[in-house]
Amino acid sequence: MEGDQKVNSTSPAPAAEPAMMIEEWNGTSSTKLTKTATITSTSHSSISIQRSSNAFTHISQRILQAFVPEGYPTSVTPDYFPFQVWDSLQGLSTYVRMMLSTQALLSAIGVGEKSATVIGATFQWFLRDLTGMLGGVLFTCYQGSNLDSNAKMWRLVADLMNDLGMLMDLVSPLFPSAFVFIVCIGSLSRSFRLGRLA
């Protein structure tokens, strides 16, 4: 009987829409990769972006990467961070001392005073720099080949001489009659540091 036939007709399943997934990874080595974003496209008009980390974390990681070696912390020894803290404090204190000594020198040569002449200040500064340059050339000429054989000792000597030179710059305004002599000796003392870097 034609009327008793049961026809099961199912409509064909809709074809799956094409999907594309793009993942963004960030890191310095294959063991330090972190997923930062996933972009998913389910159709031509639908795109979704899911960030795995917030913007602050991403920015802070970028800033940290600018100051630490590649692969940090696994690429360095455990004493790296304490060393960098002390080295940064030493660099900051050197910078502050250099600013103070420059201020003392400028006030000693008469910057800001009506009685000071430009020629006199320029000549004193020229003598100071000339003494330092000649000292650096002579130091490098006589000790240049020995700097590599005992680098730690010469680093210590250069830092001590640099500190002595800045100290002489700081006290130079206290002795106006011997100002040029003191700043030239201070510049000569600092030339050990320049000779070490040459």
Backbone torsions as a table, in degrees:
resi	resn	phi	psi	omega
1	MET	NA	131.1	-174.4
2	GLU	-71.4	-33.6	-175.6
3	GLY	-74.7	-17.8	-177.8
4	ASP	-90.0	-3.4	-178.5
5	GLN	-72.5	134.7	179.2
6	LYS	-106.0	121.2	-178.2
7	VAL	-106.6	120.4	175.1
8	ASN	-96.3	104.0	178.3
9	SER	-115.8	121.6	176.8
10	THR	-111.8	138.3	179.1
11	SER	-72.1	143.9	-177.8
12	PRO	-61.9	143.0	-179.3
13	ALA	-64.4	137.1	179.8
14	PRO	-62.2	141.0	-179.2
15	ALA	-65.9	139.8	-180.0
16	ALA	-65.4	133.7	-179.8
17	GLU	-70.5	145.3	-179.5
18	PRO	-63.5	135.8	-180.0
19	ALA	-124.2	143.0	178.3
20	MET	-134.4	134.5	-179.4
21	MET	-125.4	128.2	177.5
22	ILE	-120.1	128.5	178.6
23	GLU	-111.1	137.8	176.8
24	GLU	-105.9	126.8	-179.3
25	TRP	-119.2	148.9	179.9
26	ASN	-134.3	139.9	177.4
27	GLY	166.3	171.2	-177.6
28	THR	-101.5	-17.9	178.3
29	SER	-150.0	170.2	-176.0
30	SER	-65.6	-24.1	179.9
31	THR	-86.8	-12.2	-177.1
32	LYS	-113.2	25.8	-179.2
33	LEU	-80.2	139.0	173.9
34	THR	-132.3	139.2	179.1
35	LYS	-77.1	126.0	-177.9
36	THR	-103.9	-26.7	-178.7
37	ALA	-160.8	154.8	174.5
38	THR	-130.7	125.7	177.7
39	ILE	-110.5	123.5	-177.7
40	THR	-120.8	132.1	177.8
41	SER	-120.7	116.7	-179.8
42	THR	-97.2	-20.2	176.6
43	SER	-156.0	-178.9	-178.6
44	HIS	-68.3	-22.7	-175.6
45	SER	-109.3	-0.6	-176.1
46	SER	-123.2	115.6	177.4
47	ILE	-130.8	130.8	177.2
48	SER	-121.9	140.1	179.1
49	ILE	-119.1	126.7	178.8
50	GLN	-121.7	116.3	179.4
51	ARG	-84.5	134.7	179.8
52	SER	-83.9	-20.6	178.0
53	SER	-138.6	155.4	-178.9
54	ASN	-76.6	168.9	-175.1
55	ALA	-64.8	-36.0	-179.6
56	PHE	-62.8	-43.2	179.1
57	THR	-63.5	-41.6	-179.9
58	HIS	-63.8	-44.0	-179.7
59	ILE	-67.4	-42.2	-179.8
60	SER	-65.1	-35.4	176.3
61	GLN	-66.0	-39.1	178.1
62	ARG	-64.0	-42.2	179.7
63	ILE	-65.9	-43.1	179.1
64	LEU	-61.6	-40.3	-179.6
65	GLN	-63.8	-24.8	179.6
66	ALA	-73.4	-20.8	-173.9
67	PHE	-112.0	-10.1	-178.6
68	VAL	-116.4	157.7	179.0
69	PRO	-66.0	160.7	179.3
70	GLU	-63.9	133.6	-179.9
71	GLY	84.1	9.9	179.8
72	TYR	-60.0	136.8	9.8
73	PRO	-96.8	-4.3	-175.7
74	THR	-75.2	-18.3	-176.4
75	SER	-89.2	-0.7	-178.3
76	VAL	-125.4	165.1	177.9
77	THR	-78.2	162.1	-177.2
78	PRO	-62.3	-22.6	-178.5
79	ASP	-87.7	7.6	-177.6
80	TYR	-64.9	-47.4	-176.3
81	PHE	-64.9	-48.1	176.9
82	PRO	-60.5	-37.4	177.8
83	PHE	-62.2	-43.7	-179.3
84	GLN	-65.9	-35.0	177.6
85	VAL	-62.7	-49.7	-179.4
86	TRP	-67.6	-37.5	178.8
87	ASP	-65.5	-38.8	178.1
88	SER	-67.3	-39.9	176.9
89	LEU	-64.5	-39.0	178.1
90	GLN	-65.5	-41.6	177.7
91	GLY	-64.3	-40.2	178.0
92	LEU	-64.7	-43.9	179.8
93	SER	-65.9	-36.3	176.3
94	THR	-63.8	-40.9	179.1
95	TYR	-63.3	-43.2	179.3
96	VAL	-64.7	-43.4	178.6
97	ARG	-63.6	-36.9	178.9
98	MET	-66.2	-39.8	176.7
99	MET	-63.0	-43.6	-180.0
100	LEU	-65.4	-41.1	179.8
101	SER	-68.6	-36.1	176.6
102	THR	-65.8	-40.9	177.3
103	GLN	-62.4	-41.5	178.3
104	ALA	-64.2	-40.8	178.9
105	LEU	-64.8	-44.6	-178.7
106	LEU	-63.8	-39.9	178.0
107	SER	-70.4	-32.1	-179.4
108	ALA	-71.4	-32.6	179.2
109	ILE	-85.2	-0.9	170.9
110	GLY	102.7	14.9	177.9
111	VAL	-64.9	125.0	-179.6
112	GLY	96.0	-6.2	179.0
113	GLU	-102.4	144.2	-178.9
114	LYS	-72.6	-27.6	-176.6
115	SER	-78.6	-15.1	-177.3
116	ALA	-77.6	145.6	176.7
117	THR	-108.1	151.1	179.8
118	VAL	-66.0	-39.7	-178.7
119	ILE	-64.0	-42.7	-180.0
120	GLY	-63.5	-45.0	179.6
121	ALA	-64.7	-41.0	-179.9
122	THR	-65.8	-40.6	-179.7
123	PHE	-65.2	-42.2	178.5
124	GLN	-64.1	-42.7	178.4
125	TRP	-65.3	-38.6	178.3
126	PHE	-62.9	-45.0	178.3
127	LEU	-61.2	-41.6	179.4
128	ARG	-60.9	-49.1	-178.5
129	ASP	-68.8	-37.9	179.0
130	LEU	-62.6	-42.3	177.9
131	THR	-61.5	-43.1	179.5
132	GLY	-65.0	-40.8	179.9
133	MET	-66.9	-44.0	178.5
134	LEU	-63.9	-39.8	177.6
135	GLY	-62.5	-41.1	178.2
136	GLY	-64.8	-40.4	178.9
137	VAL	-65.5	-45.6	-179.2
138	LEU	-65.4	-41.5	179.2
139	PHE	-62.5	-43.9	179.6
140	THR	-66.9	-36.7	-179.8
141	CYS	-62.9	-42.5	-175.5
142	TYR	-90.3	-26.8	-176.1
143	GLN	-120.5	3.1	-175.0
144	GLY	-58.4	-38.8	-178.5
145	SER	-75.7	-16.9	-178.5
146	ASN	-93.8	-6.0	-174.5
147	LEU	-66.7	-35.6	-177.3
148	ASP	-77.0	-24.4	-175.3
149	SER	-71.1	-28.6	179.8
150	ASN	-141.8	68.4	-171.6
151	ALA	-63.0	-38.8	-178.0
152	LYS	-65.3	-40.9	179.6
153	MET	-64.6	-44.1	-179.0
154	TRP	-68.7	-30.3	175.0
155	ARG	-64.5	-43.4	178.8
156	LEU	-65.2	-44.8	179.0
157	VAL	-60.8	-44.2	-178.8
158	ALA	-63.4	-41.2	179.0
159	ASP	-66.6	-41.3	178.8
160	LEU	-65.3	-42.6	179.3
161	MET	-67.4	-35.9	176.2
162	ASN	-64.1	-43.3	177.6
163	ASP	-63.7	-39.9	178.0
164	LEU	-64.1	-41.0	178.5
165	GLY	-63.6	-41.4	178.0
166	MET	-68.4	-34.3	176.5
167	LEU	-63.9	-40.5	179.0
168	MET	-66.3	-36.8	175.5
169	ASP	-63.6	-38.2	-179.0
170	LEU	-67.4	-37.3	-176.6
171	VAL	-90.1	-7.9	-176.4
172	SER	-59.1	-35.5	178.1
173	PRO	-65.6	-18.4	-179.7
174	LEU	-74.9	-17.2	-178.0
175	PHE	-126.7	76.6	-174.8
176	PRO	-62.1	-31.7	-178.4
177	SER	-70.2	-27.5	-179.4
178	ALA	-112.4	23.9	-174.3
179	PHE	-58.2	-50.9	-176.2
180	VAL	-62.4	-42.6	179.6
181	PHE	-61.7	-44.9	-177.3
182	ILE	-65.6	-45.0	-178.4
183	VAL	-69.6	-30.8	176.5
184	CYS	-68.7	-40.3	176.2
185	ILE	-65.6	-39.7	177.1
186	GLY	-63.6	-40.8	178.1
187	SER	-67.0	-38.2	176.2
188	LEU	-63.4	-39.3	178.2
189	SER	-64.5	-41.7	179.0
190	ARG	-69.9	-19.5	-178.9
191	SER	-66.6	-19.3	175.2
192	PHE	-61.7	-37.8	178.5
193	ARG	-67.0	-43.4	179.5
194	LEU	-66.3	-37.2	178.1
195	GLY	-65.5	-34.2	177.9
196	ARG	-68.4	-33.2	-179.3
197	LEU	-81.0	-15.5	-176.7
198	ALA	-70.2	NA	NA
